[in-house]
Amino acid sequence: MISNHFWEYGSKKIESKLISLLNAPLSVVITDNTSSLISVKRNNHAYNLRLHHMFLDANEDVLRSLVSYLSGNANRIDNTLKDFIKENEGKIRKPPESRRVRRMNVVHQGRYFNLRDSFQKINKRYFEGRIHCTVSWGTRRRETRPKSIRLGSYSPETDTIRINPVLDRSFVPRYVVDDVFYHEMLHHLLGFKKINGRHHSHHRIFKKMEKKFIHNAKAKIWVKENLPRLLRYKLR
């Protein structure tokens, strides 16, 4: 495993190169994701980019192809990028067998909501369609006396967003499901920030971007008011 110190040094180096080629503000986070090798969020004229650590060894031709893709001059990844990824696919960490088996159990269609539809809608509106990860309803787990509930989760190891099936109810507004999706997609995009030696997922940038979802405040109020009802359904 490559050290975090090496990644931090490499991210600054590649960030500087890409800024000069792109001629725009850009921040880079180096990841060890197993499927999402390139993920970008454009905010006005600035770019927030997540790159697999294989790109630390990319030459200038590869970086120019990457810039062309990021800037929208290329609709898809070109052969230079494809060849580079293929040559370096041995650097992509293989998830444990148990993770791979679990990830294959993907369920999009619920009784009332189709998660793929919600994901694609949020991805297009807020992330320019650049978020690539697996989405699925989670596994139903009954608890004797649940006091809290986790409505969604994101696994960086498998790039998987899971939505709690307790939300697949007729009384749940679609904007609540969409808000949970947006929240977990931000986790995928922003990752963790190291603050005073500790890693934080709900950091200042995360909270600022979270408020950009049009129904964020309304969704939080609905969840707070209906939490007892959701907890009752978790028992069934």
N, C-alpha and C positions, 0 to 999 in steps of 0.2 A: 504494500500500500504506500502510495506517495504521501509524504508528510504535508500537513496543512501549511507549514511555513513555506515549503516549495511552491505550493499552489498559489499562496498569497503573492509571492515574489513573481511567479509566472503570470498571474492575472494582471498585475500592474504593467508588466512588459508587453504583453499582447494587447492590453488596453491602449497603451500609448501608440502602438503600431496601427491599430484599427482606427483610432481617432484621427491620425494623420491621413489615412487612406479615405476614411468616410467624410472627413471634414465636418464633423458634428459631435456634440457632447455624447459620451458613451461610458457606461460602467459595465464591467465584466465580473461575473461570478463563475469560478471553475467548479464543476461538479463531477460526481462519479456515477451519474445516472446510467441505468442499463438500457434505456430505450430512447429517451429524449436527449439527443446529442447537441441539438441547437434549439434554443428557445429564446424568443426576443419579444419585448414589449416596447412599443414606440409611444412616447408621451410628448406630444407636440414635435419638437425637432430633436429630442434626446432619445437615446436607446438604452434599455436595460437588457443586457445580454447574458444568457447562461450557456456556457460551453463545456462540453466534455473535456477532461484533462488531456485527451489525445491532441487537442489543438495547440497545446503548449509547444509541440514540435513542428507546427505547420510552417512551411516556407511562405515567401511573399506571394507566390502565385496562388496558393491556397487561400491566403488571407484576402487577396483581391477578389477571388471568386466568392468568398464569404461576404465581403462588403457589397458586391453586386446583388447578392441574394437579399441582404438586410435592407438595402436602399430601395428595393423593389424594381431594380433594372432587370432582374431575372425572376420569372414567375416560379421557377422551381430550381432545385439544386442541380448545378451543372456537372459535367463529367469530371472536372478537376476535383470538385468536392467529393463526388461519389467515389472516385478512385482513391482519394486520400483516406476516406472513412473505411473503405474495403481493406486497404493496406494496413490500417491500424485497428481493425476490429478485434484483434487479440488483446487490446488494452481495455476492452469493455468487460467489466466485471460480470461474471455469471452469478445470478442470484442463487441462493441455496435451493436444493430440489424441492423442499417443502413450499418455498415461496412460489416457484414456477407452477407447481400443481395448483396451489390456491388461486393464482392469478387466472388460470384457465376457466375458473368458475365465474364467468361474467354474465350478469343479468341486467339487461337494459329496460325491458318492458315490465312495469309493475301493473297493478290493477287499475290505477288512475293516471299514472305518469310514466312517460317514456324518457329515461335519463339521457339517451343519446340526443333527443330533440332539444332538451334543456341545455345540455353541454354545448351543442353546436350553436345555439342561439346566443348564449353568453359569450362564447369564444369569438364569434363574428363581431358582436357589437362592442365588446370591451377589449379584446386582445388581437383583433385583426386576423383571427383564425390561426394564430401561430402557436397555440397551446396544444401539445400532443401528449395525451396520456390516456390510460384506460379508465373507464367509468363503469360503475356497477352498483346495484343495490347491495347492501351489506347482508350479513347473515343474521337472521332473527335470533335473539337471545332473550330468554325469559329470566327475569329476576324476581325474587320474592318481594322485596320492598325497595325498589329503585328510588333514590333521592335526587338523582341528576340524570341527564341524558346527553349523549354526544351525537349531534345531528349529522355530522360528516367527518371524514378523515382523509388525509393524504399521506401515502407512503412514498417517500423519495427513493426507497430501494427498488420498488417495482413501478414507480410512476403511476400509481393507481389512486383514483378518488372513489371512495365508497360513501354512499348516502344511506343513512339509517332508514330501514323500511317502515319505521313508525310514521314517516312522513307520507307514505303512500296511502293516504286516507282521503275520503271525499270532502272532508271539512277543511283540509289544509289548502291554503291559497297557493297557486303556482309561484307567485313571487317569493314565497318563503323557501321553496325548493331551489329557485334560481339564486336566492341570496346565499344559501349554503354552498351551492356550486361555486359562485363567485369567490367566496371566502377561501375555499379549498384550492381554487385555481391560483389565487394569490400566493398561497403557501408553495405551490409548484414553481411559480415565477420568481418569487423573492428569496425563498430559502431562509436560512438563519443569518442573523447578524450578531457578530461578537461584540458585546458591550461590557466593559469592565471585566473582561475575562470569562464572561458567561454568554452562552448562545441563547438568543431570543427569537421566537417566531412571530410574536405580535409586537414588533418594534414600531417606531414612530412612522417610518415610511409605509409599513403595512397598514397601520390604522388610518393614515391619510388616504391611501388608495382605496381602502375598504369603503369609505364614505362616498366614493364616486359611483357606487352602484345605486341606481335611481330609487330603489325601494328598500335601501338598507335600514333606515330608521324605522319605517313601517313594519318591516319583517321582524326586527328585534322586539318591537312592542307586541306584535302578535304572538311571538314565541313566549314572551314573558307572561302574557295574559292566559295562554293556553297550555302552559307547561304541565299543570296538574292533569289535564286531559290527555296529553301525550304520554305522561308517565303511566296513566291507567291502561293505555293501549299497549304499553311495553310489557305489561303483565300477561297479555293474552297470547 
